[in-house]
Amino acid sequence: QQISWTSLLLLGYLFYLLLGALVFQLLEKQAETHFRDQFQLEKLKFLQNYTCLDRQALEQFVQVLMEAWEKGVNPEGNSTNPSNWDFGNSFFFAGTVVTTIGYGNLSPSTVAGQIFCVFYALFGVPLNLAFLNQLGKALNAHLLTLEKWVQKPGRAQVQCQFAILAIFLTTGTLLFLVFPPLVFSYVEGWSYGEGFYFTFITLSTIGFGDYVVGTNPNKHYIPVYRSLAAIWIVFGLAWLALVFNVGADLMERYLQLKWHKSDLSLAEGDTTKLEDEPEQPRIHIPS
């Protein structure tokens, strides 16, 4: 009995997850062990330099730091740090909620804020999906208009479609993946690789929260910096969603084509085998 296409896709999906888990374990586990040992060594050095403290007091202070970080308070700097909940930062946070990015570095700490966040996301996520869908349709309509303008008599339609797709991918890559890391590197002090990593993790709505714009207390940002970043995220999401949809469609068609070809070849082989074999006498069994 042949395996169905859905079962094959499920097996491929699980294999991809297992492969990713194995690679991440090989790449990150040793580094994590090194950082953990280094942190424990730093704590021992701190206790040796400040003998008035004991290990329990130090662990309590580390716990205070962890709780502050979980509440969105950066332990660096002092109480004069800008608020995480001014209008620009709140606008940026609202964008991360409805787009389901959820960096995790900032979250409501009050019961009222948590309840409002639930209902805000309940209506905001569908609204965001509808807006991104409409924005994607508008981008697609412009692509069709560009295709009609570029297409000339005597030129193959497939070539025009590939040319339009190449223009779409190149322009979007420059606007949303190549140039923004340059800005983030300049403003945040990151390397270009870190800026590109933040850009892709953000636009793909993965949002680990290890890199977030506008959170360094030692830097002075313009008031609209994070608001502009939120607007960039919205349009970048629409573009990358189209790219992912096209990529998923092409991958599915390619895999299905390979799968159907293999089925046809097996069927042809079975037919040829039956034709080559001599006809066997048929035995009729009465009911």
C-alpha positions in Angstrom: 0.0 0.0 0.0 1.4 3.3 -1.1 2.0 6.1 1.4 -0.3 9.1 0.8 1.0 12.5 0.0 -0.1 13.9 3.4 1.7 11.1 5.3 4.9 11.8 3.3 4.7 15.5 4.0 4.2 14.7 7.7 7.2 12.4 7.8 9.3 15.1 6.0 8.1 17.7 8.5 9.0 15.6 11.5 12.4 14.7 10.0 13.1 18.4 9.4 12.3 19.1 13.1 14.5 16.3 14.3 17.3 17.5 12.1 17.0 21.0 13.4 17.0 19.8 17.0 20.1 17.8 16.4 22.0 20.6 14.7 21.0 23.2 17.3 22.1 20.8 20.1 25.5 20.2 18.5 26.0 24.0 17.9 24.7 25.5 21.1 25.0 23.0 24.0 28.8 23.3 24.3 28.7 27.1 24.2 25.9 27.1 26.9 28.0 24.9 29.1 31.0 27.3 28.7 28.9 30.4 29.5 27.4 28.6 32.5 30.8 27.7 33.9 32.1 31.2 33.2 29.1 32.7 35.1 29.7 30.5 38.1 33.4 31.5 38.1 32.5 35.2 38.0 30.2 34.6 41.0 33.0 32.9 42.9 35.3 35.8 42.1 32.7 38.3 43.3 32.3 36.5 46.6 36.1 36.4 47.0 36.4 40.2 46.4 33.5 41.0 48.7 33.8 38.8 51.7 31.0 40.5 53.5 28.5 38.7 51.2 27.7 35.1 51.4 26.5 32.8 48.6 22.8 33.0 49.7 22.8 36.8 49.6 24.4 36.8 46.1 21.8 34.3 44.8 19.0 36.5 46.2 20.4 39.5 44.4 20.7 37.5 41.1 17.1 36.5 41.6 16.1 40.2 42.0 18.0 40.9 38.7 16.1 38.1 36.9 12.7 39.3 38.1 13.6 42.9 37.0 14.5 41.6 33.6 11.3 39.5 33.3 9.3 42.7 34.2 11.0 44.6 31.4 13.3 46.6 33.6 16.9 46.7 32.3 19.2 46.2 35.3 21.8 48.4 33.6 21.9 52.1 34.3 19.8 53.8 36.9 16.3 55.0 37.6 16.6 57.8 35.0 16.4 55.3 32.2 13.5 56.1 29.8 10.3 54.3 30.4 9.4 51.2 28.6 5.8 52.3 28.4 6.0 55.8 26.8 3.9 56.2 23.7 6.6 55.1 21.2 7.5 52.0 23.1 3.8 51.2 23.8 3.1 51.6 20.1 5.9 49.2 19.3 4.6 46.7 21.8 1.1 46.9 20.4 2.6 46.1 17.0 4.4 43.0 18.4 1.2 41.8 19.9 -1.1 42.0 16.9 1.7 40.6 14.6 2.3 37.7 17.0 6.0 38.5 17.1 6.1 38.6 20.9 9.7 39.3 21.7 9.3 38.4 25.3 11.5 41.2 26.7 8.5 43.2 27.7 5.0 42.2 28.8 2.2 43.6 30.9 2.8 43.2 34.7 -0.6 44.4 36.0 -3.7 42.3 36.0 -5.6 44.9 34.1 -2.9 45.1 31.5 -2.8 41.4 31.1 -6.6 41.1 30.7 -6.5 44.0 28.2 -3.7 42.3 26.3 -5.7 39.1 25.9 -8.7 40.9 24.4 -6.5 43.3 22.4 -4.8 40.3 20.8 -8.1 38.5 20.4 -9.4 41.2 18.0 -6.1 42.6 16.9 -4.5 39.4 15.4 -7.5 38.8 13.0 -7.5 42.5 12.1 -3.7 42.3 11.4 -4.2 39.2 9.3 -6.9 40.9 7.3 -4.8 44.0 6.8 -1.8 42.0 5.7 -4.0 40.0 3.4 -5.3 43.1 1.8 -1.8 44.6 1.6 -0.6 41.4 -0.1 -3.5 41.7 -2.6 -2.5 45.3 -3.3 1.2 44.2 -3.8 0.0 41.4 -6.1 -2.1 43.8 -8.1 0.9 46.1 -8.6 2.9 43.0 -9.7 0.2 42.1 -12.3 0.2 45.7 -13.5 4.0 45.7 -13.8 3.8 42.4 -15.7 1.4 43.8 -18.2 3.6 46.8 -18.7 6.8 44.8 -19.1 5.3 42.1 -21.3 5.8 42.8 -25.0 4.6 41.0 -28.1 6.7 38.1 -29.0 8.2 37.7 -25.5 7.3 34.4 -23.7 4.9 34.8 -20.8 7.0 32.6 -18.6 10.1 34.7 -19.1 8.1 37.8 -18.1 6.8 36.1 -15.0 10.3 35.1 -13.9 11.5 38.7 -14.6 8.7 40.2 -12.5 9.3 37.7 -9.7 13.0 38.5 -9.8 12.3 42.3 -9.6 9.9 41.7 -6.7 12.3 39.6 -4.7 15.3 41.9 -5.4 13.4 45.1 -4.5 11.9 43.6 -1.3 15.2 42.0 -0.2 16.9 45.4 -0.5 14.2 47.3 1.3 13.4 44.9 4.0 16.4 42.6 4.5 19.6 44.4 3.3 19.2 48.1 4.1 17.5 47.9 7.5 20.4 46.0 9.1 22.7 48.9 8.1 20.4 51.3 10.0 20.2 49.0 13.0 24.0 48.5 13.0 24.5 52.2 13.1 21.9 53.1 15.7 22.2 50.1 18.0 25.9 49.4 17.6 25.3 45.9 16.4 27.4 44.1 13.7 25.7 43.8 10.3 25.3 40.0 10.9 23.4 40.7 14.2 21.3 43.4 12.4 20.4 40.9 9.7 19.6 38.2 12.2 17.3 40.6 14.1 15.6 41.6 10.8 14.8 38.1 9.6 13.8 36.8 13.1 11.4 39.8 13.4 9.8 39.7 9.9 9.3 35.9 10.1 7.4 36.6 13.4 9.8 34.2 15.3 10.8 37.0 17.7 13.2 35.4 20.2 13.8 38.7 22.0 17.5 38.4 22.2 17.9 41.4 20.0 15.3 44.2 20.2 15.6 47.8 18.9 15.5 50.8 21.2 16.3 49.0 24.5 19.9 50.1 25.2 19.8 52.4 28.2 23.1 53.9 27.2 21.8 55.2 23.9 19.5 58.2 23.2 17.0 57.3 20.5 14.8 59.7 18.6 11.2 59.6 19.9 9.7 58.1 16.7 12.5 55.5 16.3 10.5 52.5 17.5 7.3 53.7 15.9 9.1 53.8 12.5 10.5 50.3 13.2 6.9 49.1 13.8 5.8 50.5 10.5 8.7 48.8 8.8 7.7 45.5 10.4 4.2 45.7 9.1 5.2 46.2 5.4 8.1 43.8 5.8 5.6 41.1 7.1 3.4 41.6 4.1 6.3 41.2 1.7 7.9 38.2 3.5 4.5 36.5 3.8 4.2 36.7 0.0 7.7 35.3 -0.4 6.9 32.4 2.0 3.6 31.7 0.2 5.3 31.6 -3.2 8.1 29.4 -1.8 5.7 27.0 -0.1 3.6 26.8 -3.2 6.7 26.1 -5.4 8.0 23.5 -2.9 4.7 21.7 -2.7 4.3 21.6 -6.4 7.8 20.3 -6.9 7.5 17.6 -4.2 4.1 16.5 -5.5 5.4 16.4 -9.1 8.3 14.2 -8.0 5.9 12.0 -6.0 3.4 11.6 -8.8 6.2 10.8 -11.3 7.5 8.1 -9.0 3.9 6.7 -8.7 3.6 6.8 -12.5 6.9 5.0 -13.0 5.9 2.3 -10.5 2.6 1.9 -12.2 4.2 1.7 -15.6 6.6 -0.9 -14.3 3.8 -3.0 -12.9 1.9 -2.8 -16.2 4.9 -3.8 -18.2 5.5 -6.7 -15.8 2.0 -7.9 -16.2 2.2 -7.6 -20.0 5.4 -9.7 -20.1 4.0 -12.5 -18.0 2.0 -15.2 -19.7 -1.7 -15.1 -19.0 -2.5 -17.5 -16.2 -5.6 -19.7 -16.4 -8.5 -18.3 -14.5 -10.3 -20.4 -12.0 -14.0 -19.7 -11.4 -15.2 -20.5 -7.9 -19.0 -20.7 -7.8 -20.7 -18.9 -5.0 
